[in-house]
Amino acid sequence: MSDEPKKTLKSPPSMPGLAGSPAMSPYPDERPSTSRTPYAEWADEESSTRLTDATIALPAAGAPKQKTRALLTVISGPSAGRAYSVRDGETVIGRGKEAHVRLDDGGTSRLHARIRTLEEGRYRLEDLGSTNGTFLANRRIDKPVDLTSGDRIHIGPNVILSFAILDAQAEVMAHQLYESAVRDALTKAHNRRYLIERLTSEIAYARRHMTRLALILFDIDYFKRINDTYGHLAGDDVLREVSALVSRLIRTEDVFARFGGEEFVVLARGIEHANAGRFSERLRASVERLEIPSEGAVMRVTISVGYASIDEIADTERTAEALMRLADERLYQAKSGGRNRVRGE
């Protein structure tokens, strides 16, 4: 077997961590259209001979008015930019698991404040006996107060929420804008910026409440060879498919992020070190079985995994950097030990 990768998909080379075999198109029923105007003819057509389609649509008479919803947007503090829809009935704001708007901030009480939805589209803010107070218009509130669109709510010393009443389309767009800011465009995993913010807040939460936290770091073996052999579009397919698989395997409370290039991180809250190892092995085995169709070939890849738990680090040294460094050292051990393996000791 030659060390030089071949630049063809017809007979993919055999190499560690990558196998290929001819495959049918994933869309066998698709056929090229024979009635479509050739691009060259369309491009050469004089713009003056093409008419604009007249598709003027007027609102139907008596159409119902679009329903409005209230939205809270974090404009200062952890998860800045994140939007929360105000629920019917009541919306609780706080640091605890019971809160609907959950803020991982040390200055926020477990159940800090709430917003009640009243009749006729009115909303009322109430402090829930918080330690650091709830403020509106720079004044601490000691009794329920009605909210107006545009109000800014201070939750303790660190968090500011913007309150707005929007129509349904604007509400959806606000959520989409936040998602686009914290997601990797290619893989749909969270991006590095979001990971660093969450890792810092999760470390603080774990130290404050003496809870468990594990970090699983993995990367795709021989990824450069995939790009060199099949091309960068095939490499993108690999990143997307591996990401989609991992997203299906993790729990709702876990955080999955692309750390950079072909390197990914899973943050697992409340999991013992031994269980983090079992989950890491499950990830490795699942990726090894994955078949990735791309441009007439089926690719198979493997991953190397390093994992670490906050319990392994001295209490005074429990930082995001320390946990990441320990997992990274073990990932290096997995790769130098032959790849396609897990290291957590």
N, C-alpha and C positions, 0 to 999 in steps of 0.2 A: 504493500500500500504506500503510495507516495505521500509525502508530507504536504505537497502543494495542493490546495483545494482546487477542484475543477470548477470551471465557470459554466455549469450546465445543470439543468434540473432533470435531464433524462436519466442519468445514471448517477445519483448522488453518492458521494464517497462515504465510506464507513470511517467513523472517527469517534473517539471517546466523547460521550455525552451527546451524540447527535446521530440519528439514523434517518434515512430517507427512503421512500418507496414511491413509485408512480401512483397517482390517484386520479379518480374522476373529478371533474369539476364539481364543487359543492352546489352548483345550481344547474343540474342536468337538463332542466326543462327550458332554460333560457335559450332563445334563438335570436340572432341578429335581425333587426328590422330591415325589410327590403323596400319599404315604402317611404323611409325617411329621406329627406332632401340631402344630397351630399354636401358636406361642409364647404367644400370649395365653391360650389354654385351659390350657396347661401351667402358666403362671405363676399362674393363678387357682385351680388345684387345691389343695385343702387338704393341707397337709403330712401330716396325720394319716392320710390315705387312701393315701399312697404307702408302699410297703413297701421295705425295704432288701434288695437282692439278696444271698442267702446264697451266697457263693463261697469257702468255706473250703477251702484247699488244704493238705494235709499232705505233708511230704516222703515220698517213696516209700521203703518198707522196703529197706534195703540200698543206698540211693543212694550213689554214690561221693563221698568227701569232696572238697570243692573244692580245687584245687591252689593252693598259695601261691607268691608271687613276691617277690623282694627289690626294693626301690625306693630310689634315691638322690634326695634332694630338696635343692636348693641353698637354704640358709637365710641365707647371708651371702655377698656378693660379686656379681660380674656374673650377670645372669639369675636373681636371687633368685626362688624359687618354682618354678623349672623342675624337672620330675621326669624321671629317667632309669631305665628298667628295667634291672636287672642281668641280664646275658646268661648263658646256659649256657656253661660252660667258663671264660672269663675276661672281665673288663670292665676296660679300661685307662682311667685318668683322667689327663688332661694337657692341654697347650695345643696340641699338634701335631695335624695332620690325621689321624694314625693313631689317635688316641684315640677311644674309644667315648663317653666323657663328656668333651666338649671344653669347656674353660674358658678364655675370653679374659681372662686375668689375668697381669700381669707377674711376679707372685711364684710362678706355677705353672710347673714344668718341662715340657718338650715331652712327655716320658713320665714322669709323676710317681709314680703308684702304680697298683696293680691289685687287683681282688677276684677270687679264684678260687671257683668254685662246686664244692663237694665233695659227697660222697654224704651221704644222710640229711638233706638240707636245711641243711647247714652252709656257712658262707661265711668266707673267710680273706682278710685285708687284708695287702698287702705293699708296702713302699716300693721304688721302682725307682731308687734312687740319686739322688733329687731334690736340688736345691741347697738348698732351704729346709725340707725335711723334711715328713714325714707324722706327724700326732699323733692319738692316741686317748686319751680321758680325760686330756687335758692332758699327756700324756707322749709324747715322740718315740719312734716304734717303729724298732728296728734289726733286727728279725726278724719273720717272718710271725706274725700274731695273729688269732684267731678273733673274729668279729663277733657281736654280739647285737642283736636288734631294739631300736631306741631309741638306739643308739650315735651319737655325733657325731664326724665325721672332719674334722680340720683339714688342709687342703691348702695348705701354705705359710702366709704371714701373713694372707691376705685372705679365703680361701674356707672356708666350713664346710658340710659335707654331712651330712644326717640319713639314717641307714640304718634301714630298717624292712622287716619281713616282713609282707606283706598278702595277702589273697585277691584273686582276679582282678577282682572288681567294684570293690574299693577301689583297685586299681591303675589301672583305667580312669578312675575318678572323679578321681584325683589328676592324671592327664594332662589331663582335661577342665577341671578347675578352673584349671590354669595357662593353657590355651588361652583360656578365657573372660576371663582377666585381661589377656591381651596382644593380643586380637583386637578389632577394631571390630565391634560387634554387627550393624550393618546390612550392611556390605560384606564382612565376614570377612577384610579386610586387617588387618595388624598396626596397633595403635593408636599414638598419638603418644608415649606413655610408652616403649613398647618401641623405637620408632624412635630416640629420643634416646639410650637406653642402648646400642643396637647401633651407632649412628653414632659415639659416643664410643669404644667398644671397637674398632671397625673402623679408625678413625683411628690409634689407638695401635698396632694390629697393623701397619698399613701403614707407619708411621714406623719401627717396630722392625725390620721385615723388608724394608724398602725395596720394597714391593709397590704395585701400582696399585689405585686405587679411584675410582669415578665415582659422582656423585650426579645423578639425573635427577628434576627437579621439574616437574610439570604440573598444570594445572587445566582444568576443563570450561568451554568458552566459553559466555557468555550463560546461565549456569545459573539466574540469578534469573528470566529470562524463561520458562524451562521451568516453574518453580514457579508463576509468575503466570498462565501460559497454561493449563497442564494440571493444576496442583495439586501439592501436596507429595508425594502418593503416587506420582505419575508421576515426580517428581524422585527419589524413593527408588529407583524402578525403574532410572532412568538410572545412579545411583551403583552399584547392584548389578551391572548388566550390564557397565558399563565396568570395574569391579573384577574381575569374573569373566574378562573378556577378557585383561586385563593379567596376571592370575595364570597364565593358560595360556601366555603368551608369555615370561615370565621363566624363568631357569634356577633349579635347585634351590638353589644357593648364594646367589642374590640375595635381597634383603629388599624386600618391597613393603608400604607402610604408607599409611594415610590420615592426612595431616598436619593436616587440619582442613577442615570444610565440603566443598567440591568440589575440594580440593587434595590431591595424592598425591605420594609419593616412591618411587623405586626406587633402592636401593643395589646397585651392581654391582661385585663384587670382582674384581681381576685383569684389568681390561679397559682397553685403550688408549683415548686420547681420541677418536681417529677412529672406532673401533668403537662407542664410546658414542654418537657422533653418528648412526651408521647405525642403531643400535638405537632411538634416540629417534625417528628418522624412521619406522621400522617401526611403533612404537607409534602415532604420529600417524596414519599411513595406515590402520592396522587399525581404529582408533576411527572414523575418517571413514566407513568402509564398514559399520560396525555398524548393524544395524536393531534397534530396541528396541520391542517391542510393549507397549502399555499402554492399558487401558480403551478398546479399539476404535480405536486409532490406532497408527501406526508412527512412532516418532521417530528422528531422526538427529542426532547431535551431533558436535562437533569439540573438539580440545584444543590448547592452546598449551603448548610445552615449552621449558624451559631446562635445560642440563646443564653440569656442571663436573667437572674431574678434580683429584685431589690434586696431580698433577705440576705444575699451573699455579701452585701456591702455594709461596712460599718455605718452606724446611724449618722454620725457626723459627716460622713463622706457620701451620703446618698444624694447624688446630683444626676441630672440628665446626662452630662458628659461622662460620668463614671459608669453608668449603666450601659451607655452606648459603646464605650471603650471596651468593656468586658465582653459584650456580645461580639464586637468586631474582632477581638483577639481570638475568639473561638471559631468565628467564621474563617479566619486565616488558617487555623489548625485543620479545619475540615477540608479546605482547598489544598493545603500542602500535604495532607494525608491521603490524597487520591481523588478528591471531589466526590460528589453524589453521596454525601454522608452528613451526619449531624454531630455537633460537638457542643456540650453544655457543662463540662466539668473542667 
